[in-house]
Amino acid sequence: MYLPNPHRYDSMVYRTVPGSGVKLPIISLGFWHNFGNENTYEKVKEMVLWAFDHGITHFDLANNYGLPGGSAEAHLGKILSEELKDYRDELFISTKAGFRMWNGPYGDGGSRKYLLSSLDQSLKRLNIPYVDLFYSHRFDDQTPLEETILALVDAVRMGKALYVGLSNYPTQELKKAVAILKSHGIHPLLFQPHFSALDTWARDEGAFDVCAEEKFGVIPYSIFNQGLLTGKYLREIPKDSRMARPDNPFLTEKSLNVSLLNRLTKLNEYCESIHRSMTEVALHYVLGQRPVSSALVGVSRLEQLQELTKAALQEPLNMAQLDQIDSILKEKS
Ligand SMILES: NC(=O)c1ccc[n+]([C@@H]2O[C@H](COP(=O)([O-])OP(=O)(O)OC[C@H]3O[C@@H](n4cnc5c(N)ncnc54)[C@H](OP(=O)(O)O)[C@@H]3O)[C@@H](O)[C@H]2O)c1
């Protein structure tokens, strides 16, 4: 029988999401890769329970996570109805809909039809009556924005989600979506963009400013650019890495061009000069940005999660170090 660590809240740091009373751990666990049927249930369970035992209370999912899509939610659903049955209220669980999930015209996009039926399917797989946070996974220019946003509002009104979020929205559409939400009396909780030391668009193109002005939080994803910012590809492509996997079209050898490798090599030299690992620097780079509430991390094995949890509790980077990282990674070569 699983008994959680009685000291699980002793060392994790929590940040209050602006405009809300929700506190999130500074690292949250993402279920996109390695938490579905591409991994064994036992290994998934080991990582999930270790996270919970160390104060990582936020699990981030989407309808299509895992191989096949949906299997990450199904794995978590089993854990939630077994080991974590008595601890649902200690967890903050998010899911999303927006990218292709099933065949035909209603399995993709931003329609009310897709979002609400997908949420019902997610709840069934997760074995829970509501999620804490439901996201529109992407802006869909084929659907009136009002329709997508009203589906989020109604998910809350129907008691199927406590909060709503927006992911991958360009700045102008983010602004419009927030205005529509507010006109229906709903305040967004989080914006989830791709953001890392290598990809700073959300800060540079004003999306972070929208979040700060409208008082809601940011939870960036792919903060290691799927592993590029851990230093593992500096010399070779490790056989057990995401890039080496034939079933992963999202990170391929093509991403490793000479300019990128040069910049990563320089970043690595800088990390060595301040006696910190590249992984730790990449993590603290995003945690050092206002208004980031939590950094979403992906892992392929337990040891990585253990390393990241330790790294998260290390000293933040100072402004001069953040600026130095920007100038190294923006340098043209
Ligand atoms: N909203 C969206 O559209 C969206 C899109 C993508 C992701 N997300 C969310 O963000 C989460 C994280 O995304 P992600 O997995 O793409 O990004 P990531 O966190 O940038 O990369 C995760 C990968 O980095 C490597 N890694 C992590 N910790 C490490 C360590 N301590 N040492 C060495 N390598 C380490 C592992 O690579 P190896 O596999 O090579 O070991 C791991 O699979 C997802 O699970 C999901 O919840 C959201």
The ligand as an ORCA input file, in Angstrom:
! r2SCAN-3c Opt
* xyz 0 1
  N       1.130     23.537    -24.547
  C       1.832     22.939    -25.471
  O       1.590     23.053    -26.678
  C       2.990     22.076    -25.042
  C       3.918     21.623    -25.986
  C       4.991     20.858    -25.545
  C       5.106     20.555    -24.197
  N       4.171     20.978    -23.301
  C       4.251     20.628    -21.861
  O       5.565     20.832    -21.372
  C       6.094     19.608    -20.867
  C       7.585     19.547    -21.080
  O       7.850     19.617    -22.466
  P       9.051     18.850    -23.170
  O       9.163     17.469    -22.638
  O       8.940     19.064    -24.599
  O      10.265     19.765    -22.827
  P      11.582     19.882    -22.001
  O      11.229     19.918    -20.562
  O      12.238     21.029    -22.662
  O      12.440     18.576    -22.358
  C      12.302     17.365    -21.694
  C      13.494     16.491    -22.036
  O      14.697     17.102    -21.539
  C      15.575     16.108    -21.093
  N      15.859     16.283    -19.656
  C      15.033     16.743    -18.672
  N      15.681     16.745    -17.499
  C      16.925     16.297    -17.728
  C      18.051     16.065    -16.904
  N      17.997     16.314    -15.596
  N      19.181     15.589    -17.490
  C      19.234     15.333    -18.814
  N      18.207     15.521    -19.643
  C      17.053     15.999    -19.106
  C      14.895     14.752    -21.324
  O      15.334     14.317    -22.612
  P      15.531     12.768    -23.019
  O      14.152     12.314    -23.367
  O      16.437     12.866    -24.204
  O      16.101     12.047    -21.851
  C      13.448     15.138    -21.353
  O      12.637     14.225    -22.074
  C       5.286     18.545    -21.596
  O       5.301     17.300    -20.939
  C       3.935     19.169    -21.606
  O       3.303     19.031    -20.343
  C       3.123     21.744    -23.708
*
